[in-house]
Amino acid sequence: MPSTMEPRTKYAILLVPLSMLMLGLLRCGQFISEHSSMVLNWAPFNFFNSGPLSLDSYSCVHSYTIELLSIDPLVIYINDFLSNDEIEHLLDIGTKRLRPSLVTSSSEDFTEVLNQTVRQSQTAVLPKTDFVCDCLARRMQSLLGNVQHMEVEALQMVKYETGGDQFKSHMDWFDTPKNDMAYDPEDGSFQPSNRLGSIFAYLDDDCTRGETYFPHISSVSESADGEKFAIPDGDTGLLVKPRRGNAVFWNNLLPNGSGDPRVAHLGLQVDSGTKVGLNIWSRYFLDLPMVGGN
């Protein structure tokens, strides 16, 4: 039997499911807006993930903040020194390069040897030509500002695991100047240099303990952020906890160019889990001004 339903009634009935569909889409959009961080970071359904970093997609932006921990010697805490994408990239290129960590046995010829009574960990020397490594070298130079920042060493990733991994008390500066870098690439001749600035950044903090400990630097106050610092027994020394993406900077040299023994530090033993860090060292050429003139 032919339908006698009026055309307007037909259209009204059709609009009901269409309206329900539109309402559902609006609610989905509201949920995504209110829970964007959860949606974007939910790996199994992360439709917005751009994948591994590439030179074309990467932007070298310096957006860290700092906190002064000590004025003399200069020690600075750096918040958000590394982005999550940068960390994942460094872990990807560094893990396959890991080897047992070495120590310098002689300041005359800078011979490196395996001595696990002093240092037990794994180290990976990262390529200076890598676009993220190059950016991080420039990031350190941006921090140094008017202090000499002509050259930064190849970055080194270091991994500490349970089972005794640690680095006992040591300094980053050399006992005698090292001749393995040229501040004038066109000339190419090596010049005497030493490590001026050190940055130790944290790539993985899935661990208990494993702090970076400066026994000769004043401790933080009890009101300091307990997620980033710890109070050592007897309030002696500075204890910096591993926190992914953050870093600590210190100045290695005195104004006359000699090493500062007050910045001796330790990589304390990891009680459980894994700590991965990143060493960044700037070089100071002894025959050029330490401040200004760059």
HELIX and SHEET records of a PDB file:
HELIX    1   1 PRO A    7  GLU A   34  1                                  28    
HELIX    2   2 SER A   36  ASN A   41  1                                   6    
HELIX    3   3 ALA A   43  PHE A   45  5                                   3    
HELIX    4   4 ASN A   84  THR A   95  1                                  12    
HELIX    5   5 PHE A  131  LEU A  144  1                                  14    
HELIX    6   6 ASP A  233  ASP A  235  5                                   3    
HELIX    7   7 PRO A  261  VAL A  263  5                                   3    
SHEET    1   A 5 THR A  65  SER A  70  0                                        
SHEET    2   A 5 VAL A  75  ASN A  79 -1                                        
SHEET    3   A 5 ALA A 247  ASN A 251 -1                                        
SHEET    4   A 5 GLN A 191  ASP A 204 -1                                        
SHEET    5   A 5 LYS A 178  MET A 181 -1                                        
SHEET    1   B 6 THR A  65  SER A  70  0                                        
SHEET    2   B 6 VAL A  75  ASN A  79 -1                                        
SHEET    3   B 6 ALA A 247  ASN A 251 -1                                        
SHEET    4   B 6 GLN A 191  ASP A 204 -1                                        
SHEET    5   B 6 VAL A 270  PHE A 285 -1                                        
SHEET    6   B 6 GLU A 151  VAL A 152 -1                                        
SHEET    1   C 8 THR A  65  SER A  70  0                                        
SHEET    2   C 8 VAL A  75  ASN A  79 -1                                        
SHEET    3   C 8 ALA A 247  ASN A 251 -1                                        
SHEET    4   C 8 GLN A 191  ASP A 204 -1                                        
SHEET    5   C 8 VAL A 270  PHE A 285 -1                                        
SHEET    6   C 8 GLN A 156  GLU A 161 -1                                        
SHEET    7   C 8 GLN A 122  VAL A 125 -1                                        
SHEET    8   C 8 ARG A  99  PRO A 100 -1                                        
SHEET    1   D 6 THR A  65  SER A  70  0                                        
SHEET    2   D 6 VAL A  75  ASN A  79 -1                                        
SHEET    3   D 6 ALA A 247  ASN A 251 -1                                        
SHEET    4   D 6 GLN A 191  ASP A 204 -1                                        
SHEET    5   D 6 VAL A 270  PHE A 285 -1                                        
SHEET    6   D 6 CYS A 207  ARG A 209 -1                                        
SHEET    1   E 2 VAL A 103  THR A 104  0                                        
SHEET    2   E 2 GLU A 112  VAL A 113 -1                                        
SHEET    1   F 6 ARG A 119  GLN A 120  0                                        
SHEET    2   F 6 GLN A 166  HIS A 170 -1                                        
SHEET    3   F 6 HIS A 265  GLY A 267 -1                                        
SHEET    4   F 6 THR A 212  PHE A 214 -1                                        
SHEET    5   F 6 LEU A 238  VAL A 240 -1                                        
SHEET    6   F 6 PHE A 229  ALA A 230 -1                                        
END                                                                             
